[in-house]
Amino acid sequence: MSTFPLRRNAGGSPVTEDGRTPPARAVRSRFPRLERKPRKDRTEVTFVLPTGAPPGPVSVVGDFNNWQPGVHTLEPRKDGKRAVTIALPSAGTHSFRYLAAGDYWFNDESAADQDWPNSRVHT
């Protein structure tokens, strides 16, 4: 299996570094994902990364924190995944990316859409 993240082929499907299609369960577990909890006047969005991918500290950086790295650092969960929850205003759209050690920027494949070069989350 390739290292995180998997690449995409011309059709947009995930592929390993050698061009093979990974099993669906491997794809689901290897990509970031977003969890949303609507509240009265806000939406709590939890940004979740798979276990150990990528290694080292990772923060979510976006328009909601003035693109400042380290403000929202993902912390380990009991299941080994890393996550951070951020309360965002309801009925909004927010651009973000992840920043890992070594100045490695990457997007969230589970985000509602992409506003190149950023991922976007709708609340």
C-alpha positions as CSV (number, residue, x, y, z in Angstrom):
1,M,0.0,0.0,0.0
2,S,1.3,3.5,-0.8
3,T,2.1,6.1,1.8
4,F,-0.4,8.9,2.6
5,P,-1.9,10.5,0.6
6,L,-3.0,8.3,-2.3
7,R,-2.8,9.9,-5.7
8,R,-5.8,10.3,-8.0
9,N,-5.9,9.0,-11.6
10,A,-7.2,11.0,-14.6
11,G,-10.8,9.9,-13.7
12,G,-10.4,11.1,-10.1
13,S,-10.3,7.7,-8.5
14,P,-7.7,7.0,-5.8
15,V,-4.7,4.9,-6.9
16,T,-1.5,3.7,-5.2
17,E,1.9,5.0,-6.2
18,D,2.2,2.1,-8.6
19,G,-1.2,2.9,-10.3
20,R,-3.3,0.2,-8.7
21,T,-6.7,0.8,-7.2
22,P,-6.7,0.1,-3.5
23,P,-9.5,-1.6,-1.7
24,A,-12.4,0.7,-0.7
25,R,-11.9,0.2,3.0
26,A,-8.2,1.3,2.6
27,V,-9.3,4.5,0.8
28,R,-11.9,5.3,3.5
29,S,-9.4,4.8,6.3
30,R,-6.5,6.7,4.7
31,F,-8.2,10.0,3.8
32,P,-9.2,12.8,6.2
33,R,-12.8,13.2,7.0
34,L,-15.1,15.8,8.4
35,E,-17.7,15.3,11.1
36,R,-20.4,18.0,11.7
37,K,-22.7,18.6,14.7
38,P,-25.2,21.4,14.2
39,R,-25.8,23.6,17.2
40,K,-28.2,26.4,17.8
41,D,-26.1,29.2,16.4
42,R,-23.0,27.4,15.1
43,T,-21.8,24.1,13.6
44,E,-19.1,22.1,15.3
45,V,-16.8,20.7,12.7
46,T,-14.4,18.0,13.6
47,F,-11.4,17.5,11.3
48,V,-10.2,13.9,11.5
49,L,-7.0,12.3,10.1
50,P,-6.3,8.6,9.9
51,T,-3.8,6.9,12.2
52,G,-0.2,8.0,11.6
53,A,-0.8,9.7,8.3
54,P,1.0,11.9,7.7
55,P,3.5,11.5,10.6
56,G,4.3,14.4,12.9
57,P,2.2,17.3,14.0
58,V,-0.7,18.5,11.7
59,S,-2.8,21.6,12.0
60,V,-5.9,22.7,10.2
61,V,-5.4,26.1,8.7
62,G,-8.1,28.2,7.1
63,D,-10.0,31.5,6.8
64,F,-11.6,30.8,10.3
65,N,-8.1,31.2,12.0
66,N,-6.6,33.7,9.6
67,W,-4.4,30.9,8.0
68,Q,-2.3,30.7,11.1
69,P,-0.5,27.3,11.5
70,G,-0.6,25.7,15.0
71,V,-3.8,27.4,16.1
72,H,-5.9,24.3,15.6
73,T,-3.5,21.3,16.0
74,L,-5.0,17.8,15.7
75,E,-4.7,15.7,18.8
76,P,-4.7,11.9,19.2
77,R,-7.9,10.1,19.9
78,K,-8.2,6.7,21.7
79,D,-8.7,5.0,18.3
80,G,-5.4,6.3,17.1
81,K,-6.8,8.9,14.7
82,R,-6.1,12.6,15.2
83,A,-8.8,15.3,15.4
84,V,-9.6,18.8,16.3
85,T,-13.1,20.4,16.7
86,I,-13.8,23.9,15.7
87,A,-17.1,25.8,16.2
88,L,-17.9,27.7,13.0
89,P,-20.8,30.1,12.2
90,S,-23.8,28.3,10.8
91,A,-24.8,28.8,7.1
92,G,-21.3,29.6,6.0
93,T,-18.6,28.3,3.7
94,H,-15.0,28.1,4.9
95,S,-11.8,27.4,3.0
96,F,-9.1,25.3,4.7
97,R,-6.1,23.0,4.2
98,Y,-4.0,20.8,6.4
99,L,-0.4,21.7,7.2
100,A,2.0,18.9,8.4
101,A,5.6,18.9,9.5
102,G,8.1,19.8,6.8
103,D,5.8,22.4,5.2
104,Y,3.6,19.7,3.7
105,W,0.2,21.1,2.7
106,F,-2.6,18.8,1.7
107,N,-6.4,19.0,1.1
108,D,-9.3,17.1,2.6
109,E,-10.7,14.5,0.1
110,S,-14.0,14.4,2.1
111,A,-14.7,18.1,1.9
112,A,-17.8,19.2,0.2
113,D,-15.9,20.8,-2.6
114,Q,-12.5,22.3,-3.5
115,D,-11.7,25.9,-4.2
116,W,-8.3,25.3,-5.7
117,P,-5.9,25.1,-3.9
118,N,-8.1,24.8,-0.8
119,S,-10.8,22.5,0.5
120,R,-14.1,23.9,1.5
121,V,-16.5,23.0,4.3
122,H,-20.2,24.2,4.4
123,T,-21.8,24.7,7.7
